[in-house]
């Protein structure tokens, strides 16, 4: 469940990134839509970071090494 929420947030961040680029190219600094897109993107990124921290802390997300770790 947590992993799907993280993926959805990441997708929303990418969509916000490209919508901000679109607003920047279309409006040419005449409106606040680019700034609003940036605010939304930063807010989503902070929520994503908090969810990742929670996931690692709770154990729902773990780091996996593709190589065996030597135990000597």
Helices and strands as residue ranges (DSSP letters): H 2-27, H 33-58
